[in-house]
Amino acid sequence: MKKKIALVSGGSRGLGKNMAIKLALKGLDVIITYQSKKEEASLVVEEIKKAGGKATALQLNIGDVRSFGPFFEQIAEVLKVTFNTNCFDYLINNAGIGMNVPFADTTEEQFDQMMNVQRIEVSGGMNI
């Protein structure tokens, strides 16, 4: 029986890290993404592996939609090689940013950045 796979964005620290570890402890395989904290992401992966789970970490800047194409290619390869499948089952969209700017003072660029980061929605399994 194939184990379910969860993709946790922003899984290198904080809530994302805790979700990834808890999901692994419940028997799911886990893929986490990180933007710049590669060492922290590696520690999360190692913690999951020490607990008997399967995990990997991939870099992704969710705020840069141009990075999605290369990311999809990379995740397709990881799913095939590491997990022997072509899909993951759950997306936990945890990555996010905040800005301490009053709405009236928010620039168009800041607004676009917030929308790019907060807009990913996928339900059910995702075939790559």
C-alpha positions in Angstrom: 0.0 0.0 0.0 1.4 3.4 -1.0 1.9 5.9 1.7 0.2 9.2 1.4 2.5 12.2 0.6 2.1 15.7 2.0 3.7 18.8 0.5 4.2 21.4 3.3 5.2 24.8 2.0 7.4 26.8 4.4 8.3 23.6 6.3 11.8 24.6 7.5 10.6 26.3 10.7 7.7 27.3 12.9 4.3 26.0 12.1 5.4 24.4 8.9 8.1 22.4 10.6 5.8 21.3 13.3 3.1 20.2 10.8 5.6 18.3 8.7 6.9 16.4 11.7 3.4 15.6 13.0 2.3 14.4 9.6 5.3 12.1 9.4 4.6 10.8 12.9 1.1 9.9 11.7 2.6 7.8 8.8 2.7 10.2 5.9 5.7 10.8 3.7 6.6 14.5 3.5 8.1 17.0 1.1 8.8 20.4 2.6 9.7 23.6 0.8 11.9 26.4 2.1 12.9 29.7 0.6 16.3 30.4 2.2 16.7 28.3 5.3 18.3 25.2 3.7 20.1 24.1 6.8 16.9 24.3 8.9 15.0 22.4 6.2 17.7 19.7 6.2 17.3 19.3 10.0 13.6 18.8 9.6 14.2 16.1 7.0 16.7 14.4 9.2 14.3 14.5 12.2 11.6 12.9 10.1 14.0 10.2 8.8 15.2 9.5 12.4 11.6 8.8 13.3 11.3 6.3 10.4 9.6 8.5 7.8 10.6 9.5 4.3 11.1 13.2 3.6 12.9 15.6 1.3 13.2 19.4 1.1 13.0 21.5 -2.0 13.7 25.2 -2.4 10.8 27.4 -3.6 10.1 31.1 -3.5 6.3 31.1 -3.6 6.3 34.8 -4.2 8.0 34.4 -7.5 5.6 32.7 -9.9 8.3 32.3 -12.5 9.9 29.7 -10.2 6.8 27.4 -10.4 7.7 25.8 -13.7 11.2 24.7 -12.6 9.8 23.7 -9.2 7.1 21.4 -10.9 9.9 19.8 -12.9 12.0 19.3 -9.8 9.1 17.9 -7.7 8.1 15.5 -10.5 11.6 14.1 -10.5 11.6 13.8 -6.7 8.2 12.1 -6.7 9.4 9.6 -9.3 12.8 8.9 -7.8 12.3 9.2 -4.1 8.7 8.2 -3.6 8.0 6.0 -6.7 4.9 7.9 -7.7 3.8 10.9 -9.9 1.5 12.6 -7.4 1.3 13.9 -3.8 -1.9 13.7 -1.8 -2.1 16.8 0.4 -0.9 20.4 0.1 -0.4 22.3 3.3 0.0 25.9 2.2 1.8 27.3 5.1 4.3 29.6 3.5 3.4 33.2 3.9 4.6 36.7 4.6 3.3 39.7 6.4 3.8 43.4 6.0 3.4 46.0 8.7 2.1 48.7 6.3 -1.2 50.5 6.7 -3.5 49.5 3.8 -3.7 53.0 2.5 0.2 53.2 2.3 0.6 49.7 0.6 2.2 50.0 -2.8 1.0 48.1 -5.8 4.2 46.0 -5.7 3.7 45.1 -2.0 0.1 44.2 -2.7 1.1 42.0 -5.7 3.8 40.3 -3.6 1.2 39.5 -0.9 -1.2 38.1 -3.4 1.4 36.0 -5.1 2.5 34.3 -1.9 -1.0 33.8 -0.4 -2.9 32.6 -3.6 -1.9 28.9 -4.0 -4.9 26.6 -3.6 -5.0 22.9 -4.5 -7.5 20.4 -3.2 -7.2 16.6 -3.3 -4.3 14.9 -5.0 -2.1 16.7 -7.5 -0.6 14.8 -10.4 2.6 16.2 -11.7 
